[in-house]
Amino acid sequence: MEKRLIVAILLSIGVLYAYTFVFPPAKPAPTGNVAKQGAVSSATVATSATAAAPQAAAPTAPIAVPAQPASTARDITVDTDLYSAVFSTQGAGLKKFVLKKYKDVAGAKGKGIVLVDETAANRFSLLSDSRELGLNPNSMYAVAGNDLQLTNANKGTLEFSTTTPQGVVFKKTYTFSGDSYRIDLVEQVQNAGAAQVSGTLHLLQNARVVDQKAGGGRYEVYGPSTLTDNAVKSEKLDNLLKAPVQFDKGVLWSAFADKYFMDSVIAEKGSIAQVRLSRPGSDSMLRDIVSPAVSVAPGQSASVSYALYYGPKDLDILKAQGSRLEEVIDYGWFAAIAKPLVVFLKFLYKYTGNYGIAIIIITCILKALFFPLTHKSYKSMKDMQKIQPKMNELKEKHKNDRDAMNRAVMELYKTHKVNPLGGCLPMVVQIPVFFGLYRSLMYSIELRHAPFYLWITDLSAKDPYYVTPLIMGATMFIQQKMTPTNMDPVQAKMMLMLPVVFTFMFLNFPSGLVIYWLVNNVLTIAQQMYINKTVTD
């Protein structure tokens, strides 16, 4: 959808100006290395991650072997102001996670957004695995603590523990806060045996792959992203069916996200050595988060820490997590423009209480800022229009000598102080701002289920009655008719088809974007009327 819009705009500018100037006067980052099928040996992991390996520390007291876990799994619920989560003693994994502040549909019938909902233990998230240490993803754990009910900034912990056949006591400690989407996770290896143990820890993030077409706008963006080697690498789910992918350079976080929501594992002090992405089934995807090598002598322990984030792709909240997590939102080439516009949009909302009004205000401000450039552009086009008869005369006079015609045309420009690029360049300057605003509106979770007025109850969804796109097309047609042009009649008629093309494109665009374009067109028409009065022939 966005590519079609970009192509349409660039073609429009090209057709408007290239003909006159060239023929006067009538005229997703490379992915990580593909991992081989099957497990990578611990020796390879240890070699690549030795520098970041956790340090073992001698405990102050003998290691206590925890109580034997129950033979049957039980669930523990964590309920906070922001979400409800269910963990299982089988695998100490996450089996359900529901956001409270965001609903699947607008209105009273909406239910909380479900990020995780699994019944099969092998598909839980946050399972731990280490063949070298004898740890199995489906191991049964004992748990210290019961269901948690947290509000405000109150904190609570769940500690899961199990003992492996190698005499390793493995603990997983989750720490929650009532007012934060961040969850801290510490995996601890305690060697209660008589021999040194070594290996790597694997944190397994399972994701159920849904039908993106059936899922609607929320799944316009859908798949894994990893911040590695100082850049965000995103993978297409279809490509992972062909071969797994591995990242092992400077991994800061690994995430799985749709347009508005995400889950992420964030490295703490270099705790992620590798990330392996694979598709074990057509309806699933696995992110294998691999720790640096762990080597623990008898009677000692070592730990690996992560920060977990299950929540909205809200720019401010993501920034607060650190580790450049906000870069999971792909604003494209114009991120430097889009991010401030998102911040400004939220600022205006504090005073207007309506994101539609905030969009209109931003549109008016941008139009005012670019008024001098637009004025100069239209004046230049009008000047070009005035000398068009003389250019036609030069064409007829030098029709057999192209070089002479070009020299005569340039002299004509100089005499009348007309810049042939004057109508194009000011417009080009505005393109980055337009696309920055386009991206900021397209991917802002703030617009999701945000009402405007009357029939527009969701600025992130299309206009249900197509009223605003049709009005937008009409205003674009009026704007085209008012814009000075040096094209011949045939080309001019062809350009009048552009509003029709844009109208069909915008029928399914988010109404927030259509409102922006519509208001921009209305302001442009008013500006053109003003210029037509002030710029005399």
Secondary structure, DSSP 4 states (H G I P E B T S, - for coil): -HHHHHHHHHHHHHHHHHHHHHSTTT---PPPPPPPSSPPPHHHHHHHHGGGPPPPB--SSPPPPPPPPPSS--EEEEE-SSEEEEEESBTT-EEEEEEEEEESSSSTT--EEEEEE--SGGG-BSEEEBTTTTB-TT-B-EEES--EE--TT-EEEEEEEEE-TTSEEEEEEEEEETT-SEEEEEEEEEE-SSS-EEE--EEEEEEEPP-HHHHGGGGSS-EEEEEETTEEEE--HHHHHH--EEE-SS--EEEEE-SSEEEEEEESSS---EEEEEEEETTEEEEEEEPPPEEE-TT-EEEEEEEEEEEE--HHHHHHH-TTGGGGS--GGGHHHHHHHHHHHHHHHHHHS-HHHHHHHHHHHHHHHTHHHHHHHHHHHHHHHHTHHHHHHHHHHTTT-HHHHHHHHHHHHHHTT--TTTTTHHHHHHHHHHHHHHHHHHT-GGGTT---STT---TTS--TT-HHHHHHHHHHHHHHHHS---S-HHHHHHHTTHHHHHHHHHTTS-HHHHHHHHHHHHHHHHHHHHHHHHS--
